[in-house]
Amino acid sequence: MAESNSKSSLQSIREWVVEHKLRTVGFLWLSSVAGSIAYNWSRPEKTSVKIIHARLHAQALTLAALGGAALVEYYDHSSGSKADRLAKFLESDGHSRKS
């Protein structure tokens, strides 16, 4: 029973990430900047160098996340699941406007 709850919550998280790709990438960027600044803060460097390094780390992680989002988008497009969701959305939206 606990395993099925775990899978359903993991599945719901995956679905949210798929639906909100750019928000996920933005949050990942923000958290990586904060984490990198926290990591670099104890190092004996100038503050400007710490900020530059944090930005570079966050930029690399964000590019990787954007690449992952592009792969997910490609997979959704090739499997047809996104087209099915869009068709359902347009169909439901069309019915509400006709009424």
C-alpha positions in Angstrom: 0.0 0.0 0.0 2.8 2.4 0.9 4.6 1.6 -2.3 1.5 2.5 -4.4 1.2 5.9 -2.5 4.9 6.5 -3.2 4.5 5.8 -6.9 1.4 8.0 -7.1 3.1 10.9 -5.4 6.2 10.4 -7.6 4.0 10.3 -10.6 2.1 13.4 -9.6 5.4 15.3 -9.1 6.6 14.1 -12.5 3.3 15.3 -14.1 3.7 18.7 -12.4 7.2 19.1 -13.6 6.2 18.1 -17.2 3.4 20.7 -17.2 5.5 23.4 -15.6 8.9 23.0 -17.2 10.0 26.7 -17.2 9.0 27.2 -13.6 11.0 24.1 -12.7 14.0 25.4 -14.6 13.7 28.8 -12.9 13.5 27.3 -9.5 16.5 25.1 -10.3 18.5 28.1 -11.3 17.6 30.1 -8.2 18.4 27.2 -5.9 21.7 26.5 -7.7 22.7 30.2 -7.3 21.9 30.1 -3.6 23.6 26.8 -3.1 26.7 27.8 -5.0 27.0 31.1 -3.0 26.6 29.2 0.2 29.3 26.7 -0.9 31.7 29.4 -2.1 31.1 31.7 0.9 33.7 29.9 3.1 36.4 30.0 0.5 39.0 32.8 0.7 38.2 34.7 -2.4 36.8 38.1 -3.3 33.0 38.5 -3.1 32.8 39.4 -6.8 34.6 36.2 -7.7 32.2 34.2 -5.5 29.2 35.7 -7.2 30.7 35.1 -10.7 31.4 31.4 -9.8 27.9 31.0 -8.4 26.4 32.5 -11.7 28.6 30.2 -13.8 27.6 27.1 -11.8 23.9 28.1 -12.0 24.2 28.7 -15.7 25.7 25.3 -16.4 23.0 23.6 -14.3 20.3 25.6 -16.0 21.6 24.7 -19.5 21.5 21.0 -18.5 17.9 21.4 -17.1 16.8 23.1 -20.4 18.3 20.2 -22.3 16.4 17.8 -20.1 13.2 19.8 -20.6 13.8 19.7 -24.4 14.2 16.0 -24.2 10.9 15.6 -22.3 9.1 17.9 -24.8 10.5 15.8 -27.7 9.4 12.6 -26.0 5.9 14.0 -25.3 5.7 15.1 -28.9 6.9 11.8 -30.4 4.7 9.7 -28.2 1.6 11.7 -29.0 0.6 12.2 -25.3 0.9 16.0 -25.5 -1.2 16.1 -28.7 -3.9 14.0 -27.0 -3.9 16.4 -24.0 -4.1 19.4 -26.3 -7.0 17.9 -28.3 -8.9 17.3 -25.0 -8.3 20.8 -23.9 -9.4 22.4 -27.1 -12.4 20.2 -27.2 -13.5 21.1 -23.7 -12.7 24.8 -24.4 -14.8 24.8 -27.6 -17.8 23.4 -25.9 -17.7 26.0 -23.1 -17.7 28.8 -25.7 -20.6 27.5 -27.7 -22.9 27.4 -24.7 
